[in-house]
Amino acid sequence: EAEAALARLRVSSIWARWGSNVLNVHERYNGFYFARRGDYAQAERRHRASLQAAEKHLEFAQRSYAADHQESRIAYGNVRAAKVDLGDALASQGKYGEAEVLARAGLQEALALIDQPKPFCIAVSDALRQYLEERLKFRAPERTTEEFLIELRFNIF
């Protein structure tokens, strides 16, 4: 059903503007589906496709909107989320080296936000949390960063 909807969207007038964002969401949720089924290699492929589409949409948003425009911020957040998802898929297969590369890329991207304290702190926190969750196999998605670090300390030491 989703594939049929994509086929219809590809020929619509909005595809040029929103197609990459639609593909990002489609591939992202397919990645979750395959991960739940235990097909981690396919989940990795889908999350890579999601990241590629998210980056393409971010390029569009950067050309079309100001950096502080909501659409630009959403597009940037989608790229960050796609990297986290890909890191999870890699870690599920024991590919920690590449997961570390993604975490480092997240920190590098955070530097671009250094003049905006709140987004900078969120980006750094996301990158570090992603790496620690993947490397130590410790999940705490509902915790604040402070709670996460306290619980992590008590669970690994």
Buried (B, 14 or more C-beta within 10 A) or exposed (E): EEEEEBEEBEEEEEBEEEBBBBBBBBBBBBBBEBBEEEBBEBBBBBBBBBBBBBBBBBEBBBEEBEEEEEBBBBBBBBBBBBBBBBBBBBBBEEBBEBBBBBBEBBBEBBEEBEEEEEBBEBBBBBBBBBBBBBBEEBEBEEBEBEEBBEEBEEEEE
